[in-house]
Amino acid sequence: MKRYSAFAIAREALRHHTGWERAWASPAPRKRYKVIIVGAGGHGLATAYYLGKNHGITDVAVIEKGWLGGGNTGRNTTIIRSNYLQDSSAAIYEKARALYEDLSQELNYNVMFSPRGVMMLAQTEHEVRGYLRTAHANALQGVETEFVGPDRVKELCPIINIDGPRYPVLGALWQPRGGTARHDAVAWGYARACSAMGMHIIQQCEVTGVRSEGGRVTGVETTKGEIGCDSLGIVVAGHSGVLAEMAGFRLPIESVALQALVSEPIKPCMDVVVMANTVHGYMSQSDKGEMVIGGGADGYNNYTQRGSFHHIEETVRALVETFPMISRLKMLRQWGGIVDMTGDRSPIISPTPLGGCYINCGWGTGGFKAIPGSGWAMAEMMAKGAPGPLCAEFGLERFREGRFIDESVAAGVAH
Ligand SMILES: Cc1cc2nc3c(=O)[nH]c(=O)nc-3n(C[C@H](O)[C@H](O)[C@H](O)COP(=O)(O)OP(=O)(O)OC[C@H]3O[C@@H](n4cnc5c(N)ncnc54)[C@H](O)[C@@H]3O)c2cc1C
């Protein structure tokens, strides 16, 4: 793989850009791989990458039914933070956030990580108490957050109206090294690095069945034929229940559409990410100037990857009180993605009842921020055959044993 650098750009400029190679190869599938990962979203690609980088396993195929990064990874609002309440959550999200810090250098691909700071507004007394508790927990976990008062909120984000008639801003949980990254670049960067290690990324290839013998996975059936493997990683977000059924087990997951929208581009007016969970809306400004606005999840299970008009109205109505200036903006685009929700709003990274088959799902409305940490933990589990410390608490058995990792405050509506 040719390295991207200022020197390479200058050299190619002199050659009229004829020397660039494709970022990743598109090989035909082989008959067999050591490891197959289903789903070329961020989590699947990161799993493959860390299998190669941390464990030297490169006989890997990542199989994707559409195009890589075309699932939730390319549809999310890109908020990165690690201010979760429970220790196991804070550990994996902070691992991911820390890996994001130099992911561009690591992958030699600009993922545009922008640690501009994330603010979760407290607009009721209940939220003030909740976020104070999270700030204390984060201090013990080594996650840098702080509860700030309304004046500091106004200073950090002047376009906020802190004296709203229904929900005045009472403070905020502030994470100064939270931020955003370019979503599809994360998928592209990992894909390029995987391809450079000799892994196969097979797009437009749907997995339609899971083959097993004597309680152990032996391969998958796909629209491009049967492919054998020693171990299988299922990393398909909203379609996890479908793949689990193929593998012969059930998951405590519900799939719903989550929606977002962007405005027309405007001059820079906001250089932090703000989440207003009481009214439920959150907003940041993209590098192009668009206001990126996250909305709610549908109230019923579905697999429709599109937005709906009532969500735009509800989300924008909720935000206008806190950000009056957006009432004069035109909205440009809306979309939806299928998110995989668990009852405790925490992910599942786990072996499954089928030997050699592992699952990574349940990231729900907030898994983009976790991609590097999740891939790291999933790769460790697949390489060693058992969960490592980062994901030990996120096993499937917690639902049977009642050991929930309750993140409904951090992740129930937030992203
Ligand atoms: C509107 C919206 C806003 C969000 N905002 C944020 C945010 O601000 N911050 C944050 O941290 N998270 C956010 N999220 C959540 C985040 O996007 C997801 O948790 C994360 O992207 C999941 O990544 P993934 O790799 O698991 O899934 P995906 O990116 O969905 O990848 C799964 C892949 O599996 C493929 N697949 C499915 N079935 C098959 C099959 N049978 N065969 C082969 N391939 C298959 C799909 O085509 C897909 O490409 C948001 C989500 C949405 C929808």
The ligand as an SDF file (V2000), in Angstrom:
LIG
                    3D

 53 58  0  0  0  0  0  0  0  0999 V2000
  -29.2630    8.4560   12.5990 C   0  0  0  0  0  0  0  0  0  0  0  0
  -28.2170    7.8320   13.4780 C   0  0  0  0  0  0  0  0  0  0  0  0
  -27.4400    8.6470   14.2860 C   0  0  0  0  0  0  0  0  0  0  0  0
  -26.4480    8.0830   15.1030 C   0  0  0  0  0  0  0  0  0  0  0  0
  -25.6450    8.9180   15.8000 N   0  0  0  0  0  0  0  0  0  0  0  0
  -24.5930    8.4160   16.4930 C   0  0  0  0  0  0  0  0  0  0  0  0
  -23.6590    9.2880   17.1120 C   0  0  0  0  0  0  0  0  0  0  0  0
  -23.7630   10.5190   17.0140 O   0  0  0  0  0  0  0  0  0  0  0  0
  -22.6270    8.7380   17.8160 N   0  0  0  0  0  0  0  0  0  0  0  0
  -22.4780    7.3880   17.9400 C   0  0  0  0  0  0  0  0  0  0  0  0
  -21.5610    6.9510   18.6250 O   0  0  0  0  0  0  0  0  0  0  0  0
  -23.3310    6.5190   17.3200 N   0  0  0  0  0  0  0  0  0  0  0  0
  -24.3840    7.0050   16.6040 C   0  0  0  0  0  0  0  0  0  0  0  0
  -25.2550    6.1460   15.9580 N   0  0  0  0  0  0  0  0  0  0  0  0
  -25.0920    4.6940   16.1210 C   0  0  0  0  0  0  0  0  0  0  0  0
  -23.9940    4.1620   15.2210 C   0  0  0  0  0  0  0  0  0  0  0  0
  -24.1820    4.6040   13.9110 O   0  0  0  0  0  0  0  0  0  0  0  0
  -23.9850    2.6300   15.2360 C   0  0  0  0  0  0  0  0  0  0  0  0
  -24.0220    2.1340   16.5550 O   0  0  0  0  0  0  0  0  0  0  0  0
  -22.7290    2.0880   14.5650 C   0  0  0  0  0  0  0  0  0  0  0  0
  -22.4690    2.7570   13.3620 O   0  0  0  0  0  0  0  0  0  0  0  0
  -22.9070    0.6180   14.2910 C   0  0  0  0  0  0  0  0  0  0  0  0
  -21.8240    0.2010   13.4920 O   0  0  0  0  0  0  0  0  0  0  0  0
  -21.7760   -1.2670   12.9520 P   0  0  0  0  0  0  0  0  0  0  0  0
  -20.4960   -1.4240   12.2590 O   0  0  0  0  0  0  0  0  0  0  0  0
  -22.0950   -2.1970   14.0690 O   0  0  0  0  0  0  0  0  0  0  0  0
  -23.0400   -1.3450   11.9950 O   0  0  0  0  0  0  0  0  0  0  0  0
  -23.2730   -0.9090   10.4830 P   0  0  0  0  0  0  0  0  0  0  0  0
  -22.4570    0.2690   10.1100 O   0  0  0  0  0  0  0  0  0  0  0  0
  -24.7650   -0.8070   10.3280 O   0  0  0  0  0  0  0  0  0  0  0  0
  -22.6950   -2.1400    9.6950 O   0  0  0  0  0  0  0  0  0  0  0  0
  -23.3410   -3.3960    9.6320 C   0  0  0  0  0  0  0  0  0  0  0  0
  -23.2090   -3.8910    8.2190 C   0  0  0  0  0  0  0  0  0  0  0  0
  -23.7120   -5.2220    8.1440 O   0  0  0  0  0  0  0  0  0  0  0  0
  -24.2310   -5.4010    6.8620 C   0  0  0  0  0  0  0  0  0  0  0  0
  -25.1080   -6.5730    6.8330 N   0  0  0  0  0  0  0  0  0  0  0  0
  -26.3200   -6.7290    7.4300 C   0  0  0  0  0  0  0  0  0  0  0  0
  -26.8220   -7.9410    7.1570 N   0  0  0  0  0  0  0  0  0  0  0  0
  -25.9120   -8.5800    6.3720 C   0  0  0  0  0  0  0  0  0  0  0  0
  -25.8640   -9.8500    5.7490 C   0  0  0  0  0  0  0  0  0  0  0  0
  -26.8760  -10.7400    5.8740 N   0  0  0  0  0  0  0  0  0  0  0  0
  -24.7690  -10.1690    5.0040 N   0  0  0  0  0  0  0  0  0  0  0  0
  -23.7320   -9.2960    4.8610 C   0  0  0  0  0  0  0  0  0  0  0  0
  -23.7420   -8.0610    5.4130 N   0  0  0  0  0  0  0  0  0  0  0  0
  -24.8140   -7.7070    6.1730 C   0  0  0  0  0  0  0  0  0  0  0  0
  -24.9770   -4.0840    6.6000 C   0  0  0  0  0  0  0  0  0  0  0  0
  -25.1940   -3.8820    5.2180 O   0  0  0  0  0  0  0  0  0  0  0  0
  -24.0320   -3.0750    7.2280 C   0  0  0  0  0  0  0  0  0  0  0  0
  -23.1650   -2.4670    6.2910 O   0  0  0  0  0  0  0  0  0  0  0  0
  -26.2720    6.6760   15.1410 C   0  0  0  0  0  0  0  0  0  0  0  0
  -27.0550    5.8410   14.3360 C   0  0  0  0  0  0  0  0  0  0  0  0
  -28.0110    6.4110   13.4890 C   0  0  0  0  0  0  0  0  0  0  0  0
  -28.8320    5.5140   12.6110 C   0  0  0  0  0  0  0  0  0  0  0  0
  1  2  1  0
  2  3  1  0
  2 52  2  0
  3  4  2  0
  4  5  1  0
  4 50  1  0
  5  6  2  0
  6  7  1  0
  6 13  1  0
  7  8  2  0
  7  9  1  0
  9 10  1  0
 10 11  2  0
 10 12  1  0
 12 13  2  0
 13 14  1  0
 14 15  1  0
 14 50  1  0
 15 16  1  0
 16 17  1  0
 16 18  1  0
 18 19  1  0
 18 20  1  0
 20 21  1  0
 20 22  1  0
 22 23  1  0
 23 24  1  0
 24 25  2  0
 24 26  1  0
 24 27  1  0
 27 28  1  0
 28 29  2  0
 28 30  1  0
 28 31  1  0
 31 32  1  0
 32 33  1  0
 33 34  1  0
 33 48  1  0
 34 35  1  0
 35 36  1  0
 35 46  1  0
 36 37  1  0
 36 45  1  0
 37 38  2  0
 38 39  1  0
 39 40  1  0
 39 45  2  0
 40 41  1  0
 40 42  2  0
 42 43  1  0
 43 44  2  0
 44 45  1  0
 46 47  1  0
 46 48  1  0
 48 49  1  0
 50 51  2  0
 51 52  1  0
 52 53  1  0
M  END
$$$$
